[in-house]
């Protein structure tokens, strides 16, 4: 009889496209023991579960789920960004955003919610949206796909939209969108757009070109994440820094 832990292990094996034998070999555990755990005939140790989680590249949040399913206490904290424990990371984020001026840069969580932005990003989004500059609090996917928000001002929409959907899938923590991200895609995308097209050709970079009121700017972006995180929040944060894709954009200042 299967158990919640067994179901989760099978789920992550399917996600990583690994057989029981391949996973056992990669994690250096007994294939027989793995089979027994998945079928509910054996109860693994906490350390054994963490070994499997590492081999499957399970994100920290979902590693806690594995531990809970086996009856163990969660191992990883989820700290609010304002907590003292996150002061070092918070200071690093502030420094990255400030040093990227005069070009836009933002911080997002795993669900593409903006949590921080530098002044250039705040002004850029405000100008495009027709609102006063404010502290970042929007969702990037909603902003990009909502016809009342940024979508009408993306000049190369036919190129950007498919690439952005690919990014949602490929940049998901653990490489697979969670339930919240899937619900977000259900909300903003037509049915035929919701799945990742794995046959689509990959190109080095697709810049996004914004055009409004006679101004045209074009950016590509780079993503920065926290190395070796031991906190769920730290693992799920990422900085997106926008770089000018042409000379005109390089000269533009969001003031």
Secondary structure, 3 states (H helix, E strand, C coil): CCCHHHHHHHHHHHHHCCCHHHHHHHHCCCHHHHHHHHHCCCCCCHHHHHHHHHHCCCCHHHHHHHHHHCCCCCCCECCCCCCHHHHHHHHHHHHHHHHCCCCCEEEECCCCEEEEECHHHHHHHHHHHCCCCCCCCCEHHHHHHCCCCCHHHECCHHHHHHHHHHHHHHCCHHHCCCHHHHHHHHHHCCHHHCCCCCCCCCCCCCCEEEEECCEEEEEEEEEEECCCCCEHHHHHCEEEEEEECCHHHHHCCCC
